[in-house]
């Protein structure tokens, strides 16, 4: 590491989060988008040691990456397979495809040479992909009769589990009706529906739960408990200077010093995932204290006002996300400042920032 900027990934906290969640039900671990920015290979290998039953990713490429890393655990491709010719790669790497239409099931049936497990996606109100719940039974029945298709699982995605428990409960109950109807017809796959936010609703857990956010110690809603953050974001002071009252900082001069000030430069910027919305709003931790980001966030650097710090030094540690001393800057705090969600903050930390696993 030639630049002192990195993310520390706490695998012990990953284990703690997983074990806490698994007390509710067996787990399909969501590791798409590079495990939400945490480093998918090391995360998946640690969860495999804990006997996770299945992984879920979004892309065929993500599934192939895990297979090439030696992961033999079942892997669900959560996105609809398009174009259908890509089923060749799904079959080659023993991945489990999502079937979101009768047409995609037929395409797989034509290509598959042996009995192939699939999971059927039900649309309970997300209106993204999947069979509409109201007419899903007949279509699932048709798919079940196709050559070389084995319906291993049926699942949905709750669109508002973090905001609307009543709506989510209604969707879960409707899915339960479909489950009973299918069972009466002799079709008995396992069901999964709950993301981290929906785990609090017992009726929504079904056979497996499907956490993503909670595995990484992030909150789907403010009251979420037993959170152990897995990722922290670190850098160091690389330059110090004194500016006089009235001098401006960074592009556009959006910050003007109100006093003679000591400004520290940190080697991290928006190309690394430090959001520009944090310009003149965000903070970093140095010696366990908060110091404000001043001026616009640059592509590769930010400036921090450390005037109140006694004898600041080049090489001092700075924390952008995480805890230092008694202070903490959480992913949720940064997301709130940026007007977005915590998912986007960790997923937005770029690949040029090394992940250091501890």
C-alpha positions in Angstrom: 0.0 0.0 0.0 1.8 3.1 -1.2 -1.0 5.5 -0.3 -2.1 5.5 3.4 -5.8 5.2 2.4 -7.7 1.9 3.0 -10.8 0.2 4.3 -10.5 -2.1 7.3 -12.9 -5.1 7.1 -13.5 -6.6 10.5 -14.3 -10.3 9.8 -15.1 -11.0 13.5 -17.9 -8.5 13.4 -19.1 -10.1 10.2 -19.3 -13.4 12.1 -21.1 -11.7 15.0 -23.7 -10.2 12.7 -24.2 -13.5 10.9 -24.7 -15.5 14.1 -27.1 -13.0 15.5 -29.2 -13.1 12.3 -29.1 -16.9 12.0 -30.8 -17.2 15.4 -34.0 -16.1 13.5 -33.7 -18.6 10.6 -31.4 -20.2 8.1 -29.6 -17.7 5.9 -29.1 -17.0 2.2 -26.3 -14.5 2.4 -26.5 -11.6 -0.1 -23.0 -10.8 -1.3 -23.7 -8.9 -4.5 -21.9 -5.7 -5.5 -18.6 -6.9 -4.0 -20.4 -7.8 -0.8 -21.8 -4.2 -0.6 -18.3 -2.9 -1.0 -16.7 -5.1 1.6 -14.7 -7.5 -0.5 -16.7 -10.5 -1.8 -14.1 -13.2 -1.9 -12.9 -12.9 1.7 -16.5 -12.2 3.0 -17.8 -15.3 1.2 -15.0 -17.5 2.4 -15.6 -16.4 6.0 -19.3 -17.1 5.8 -18.7 -20.4 4.1 -16.7 -21.4 7.2 -19.9 -20.6 9.2 -21.9 -23.1 7.1 -24.0 -20.5 5.2 -26.5 -22.5 3.1 -26.5 -20.3 -0.1 -25.1 -17.1 -1.5 -27.1 -14.6 -3.5 -25.6 -12.3 -6.1 -27.1 -10.0 -8.8 -25.0 -10.9 -11.8 -23.8 -14.0 -13.6 -20.3 -12.5 -13.5 -20.4 -12.2 -9.7 -21.3 -15.9 -9.5 -18.5 -16.9 -11.8 -16.1 -14.8 -9.7 -17.0 -16.8 -6.6 -16.7 -20.1 -8.4 -13.3 -19.2 -9.6 -12.3 -18.4 -6.0 -13.2 -22.0 -5.1 -16.6 -21.3 -3.5 -18.7 -24.5 -4.1 -21.7 -23.4 -2.0 -24.9 -22.9 -4.0 -25.1 -19.4 -5.6 -28.4 -17.8 -6.6 -28.3 -15.3 -9.4 -30.9 -12.8 -8.2 -31.3 -10.9 -11.5 -33.4 -12.0 -14.4 -31.1 -13.8 -17.0 -31.0 -11.7 -20.2 -30.4 -12.4 -22.9 -31.5 -16.0 -22.4 -28.4 -17.3 -24.2 -26.5 -16.5 -21.1 -28.0 -19.6 -19.5 -25.0 -21.4 -21.0 -22.7 -19.7 -18.5 -25.1 -20.3 -15.7 -25.1 -24.1 -16.4 -21.4 -24.2 -17.0 -20.6 -22.8 -13.6 -23.4 -24.6 -11.7 -25.2 -21.4 -10.7 -28.9 -21.3 -9.7 -30.8 -18.9 -12.0 -33.8 -16.8 -11.2 -36.8 -17.5 -13.4 -39.0 -14.4 -13.8 -41.1 -15.5 -16.7 -42.4 -18.6 -18.5 -40.4 -17.6 -21.5 -37.1 -17.7 -19.5 -38.0 -21.0 -18.1 -38.7 -22.4 -21.5 -35.3 -21.1 -22.8 -33.5 -22.8 -19.9 -35.4 -26.0 -20.5 -34.3 -26.1 -24.1 -30.6 -25.6 -23.2 -30.4 -27.7 -20.0 -29.1 -31.3 -20.5 -29.8 -32.4 -16.9 -32.2 -31.5 -14.1 -31.4 -27.9 -13.2 -32.5 -26.2 -10.0 -34.1 -22.8 -10.4 -35.7 -20.2 -8.1 -38.9 -18.5 -9.3 -39.3 -14.8 -8.6 -42.7 -13.5 -7.5 -43.6 -9.9 -7.9 -45.5 -8.9 -4.7 -45.6 -5.2 -5.5 -42.1 -4.1 -6.4 -43.0 -4.1 -10.1 -39.4 -4.8 -11.2 -39.2 -8.4 -12.3 -41.1 -11.6 -11.5 -44.4 -13.4 -12.0 -47.3 -11.3 -10.8 -48.7 -12.9 -7.6 -52.3 -12.9 -8.8 -51.6 -15.2 -11.8 -48.4 -17.0 -10.6 -50.0 -20.3 -9.8 -50.8 -21.3 -13.3 -47.4 -20.2 -14.6 -45.5 -22.0 -11.9 -47.6 -25.1 -12.7 -46.6 -24.9 -16.3 -42.9 -24.4 -15.5 -42.9 -27.4 -13.1 -43.8 -29.6 -16.1 -40.9 -28.4 -18.3 -38.1 -30.8 -19.1 -35.0 -30.6 -16.9 -36.5 -27.8 -14.7 -36.5 -28.4 -10.9 -38.2 -25.6 -8.9 -36.0 -25.6 -5.8 -37.1 -22.2 -4.5 -39.7 -19.5 -4.8 -39.0 -16.0 -3.5 -40.0 -12.4 -3.6 -38.6 -9.0 -2.5 -40.5 -6.7 -0.2 -40.3 -3.1 -1.5 -41.1 -1.3 1.8 -40.1 -3.6 4.7 -38.0 -0.8 6.2 -41.0 1.7 6.2 -44.3 -0.2 6.1 -44.7 -3.3 8.3 -48.4 -3.5 7.5 -47.9 -3.6 3.8 -45.1 -6.1 4.1 -47.2 -8.4 6.4 -50.0 -8.3 3.8 -47.6 -9.3 1.0 -46.2 -12.1 3.1 -49.6 -13.5 3.8 -50.5 -13.4 0.2 -47.3 -15.3 -0.6 -48.3 -17.8 2.0 -51.6 -18.4 0.2 -49.7 -19.2 -3.0 -47.5 -21.5 -1.0 -50.5 -23.5 0.3 -52.1 -23.7 -3.2 -48.8 -25.0 -4.7 -48.4 -27.6 -1.9 -51.9 -28.9 -2.7 -50.8 -29.3 -6.3 -47.7 -31.3 -5.1 -45.2 -28.4 -5.7 -43.2 -27.9 -2.5 -40.2 -25.7 -3.0 -38.7 -23.7 -0.1 -39.6 -20.1 0.1 -37.5 -17.0 1.0 -38.5 -13.4 1.1 -37.1 -11.4 4.0 -34.3 -8.9 3.6 -32.7 -7.5 6.7 -35.6 -5.1 7.3 -38.3 -7.8 7.1 -36.6 -10.2 9.5 -38.5 -8.4 12.4 -41.8 -9.8 10.9 -42.1 -13.5 11.8 -44.7 -14.2 9.1 -42.3 -13.0 6.5 -39.3 -15.3 7.3 -40.6 -18.5 5.6 -37.9 -21.2 5.2 -34.8 -18.9 4.7 -34.1 -15.3 5.3 -32.0 -13.3 2.9 -30.0 -10.6 4.7 -27.6 -8.2 3.0 -27.3 -5.0 4.9 -27.4 -6.6 8.4 -24.5 -8.9 7.6 -22.3 -5.9 7.3 -23.5 -4.2 10.4 -25.5 -1.5 8.7 -29.0 -0.4 9.7 -32.1 -0.8 7.5 -34.0 1.4 9.9 -32.9 3.5 12.9 -34.1 1.1 15.6 -32.3 -1.9 14.2 -30.3 -3.6 17.1 -27.3 -5.8 17.5 -25.2 -4.0 14.8 -21.5 -4.5 14.6 -20.1 -2.4 11.7 -17.8 -4.4 9.5 -16.2 -1.6 7.4 -14.2 1.4 8.5 -12.5 3.9 6.2 -9.0 5.2 7.1 -6.3 7.6 5.8 -3.6 9.9 7.2 -2.6 13.6 7.2 -0.1 14.1 4.4 0.2 17.9 4.3 -0.2 20.8 6.8 -0.4 24.5 6.1 -1.5 27.7 7.8 -3.9 30.0 6.0 -4.7 33.5 7.0 -8.2 34.9 7.7 -10.1 35.4 4.5 -8.2 32.9 2.4 -10.2 30.4 0.4 -9.9 26.6 0.2 -10.4 24.2 -2.7 -12.2 24.5 -6.0 -14.5 27.5 -6.3 -13.3 29.0 -3.0 -16.5 27.8 -1.3 -14.8 27.9 2.1 -13.3 31.1 3.5 -11.3 31.0 6.7 -12.9 33.1 9.4 -9.6 33.1 11.4 -6.0 32.1 11.0 -6.3 28.4 10.5 -4.3 25.2 10.2 -5.5 23.1 7.3 -4.6 19.4 6.9 -4.7 17.7 3.5 -5.8 14.0 3.4 -5.1 11.7 0.4 -8.6 10.6 -0.4 -11.4 12.1 -2.5 -14.5 11.5 -4.6 -12.7 9.0 -6.8 -12.3 6.9 -3.7 -15.9 7.2 -2.6 -15.9 10.4 -0.4 -19.0 12.1 -1.6 -18.9 15.7 -2.9 -22.0 16.3 -0.8 -19.7 16.3 2.2 -18.0 19.4 1.0 -18.2 22.0 3.9 -20.5 19.6 5.7 -18.8 16.3 6.6 -16.1 15.6 9.2 -13.3 13.2 10.0 -11.9 11.9 13.2 -8.4 12.7 14.4 -7.3 11.8 17.9 -10.9 10.8 18.7 -12.2 14.3 17.8 -14.3 15.6 14.9 -12.7 18.1 12.5 -14.7 19.6 9.6 -14.1 19.0 5.9 -13.5 22.5 4.4 -13.9 23.4 0.8 -15.0 21.1 -2.0 -14.1 17.5 -1.9 -11.5 16.9 -4.7 -11.0 13.8 -6.8 -8.0 12.7 -4.8 -7.8 14.9 -1.7 -9.9 16.6 1.0 -8.9 19.4 3.3 -9.8 19.5 7.0 -9.6 22.3 9.5 -7.5 21.1 12.4 -7.0 24.5 14.0 -8.1 23.2 17.4 -5.7 20.3 17.4 -2.5 20.7 19.4 0.6 20.3 17.3 -0.9 18.3 14.4 1.6 16.1 12.6 2.0 14.6 9.2 1.2 10.9 9.3 -1.5 11.2 12.0 -4.4 8.8 11.5 -7.8 10.1 10.3 -11.0 8.1 10.2 -13.7 8.8 7.6 -16.1 6.0 8.6 -15.8 4.2 11.9 -14.8 4.7 15.5 -11.8 6.5 17.0 -11.7 6.9 20.8 -15.2 7.7 22.0 -16.4 9.3 18.7 -17.9 7.5 15.7 -18.9 8.5 12.2 -21.4 5.9 10.9 -22.3 5.0 7.4 -25.9 6.1 8.3 -24.7 9.6 9.4 -22.9 10.1 6.1 -25.8 8.8 4.1 -28.1 11.3 5.9 -25.8 14.2 5.1 -25.7 13.1 1.4 -29.4 12.6 1.1 -29.1 8.9 0.2 -29.0 5.4 1.8 -26.2 3.6 3.6 -26.0 0.9 0.8 -24.9 3.6 -1.6 -22.1 4.8 0.6 -20.3 1.5 1.0 -21.0 0.3 -2.5 -19.5 3.7 -3.7 -16.1 3.1 -2.1 -14.0 2.5 -5.2 -11.8 -0.5 -6.0 -8.7 1.7 -5.8 -9.2 1.8 -2.0 -7.5 -1.4 -0.7 -9.6 -3.6 1.7 -7.5 -4.8 4.6 -9.0 -7.8 6.4 -8.6 -8.2 10.1 
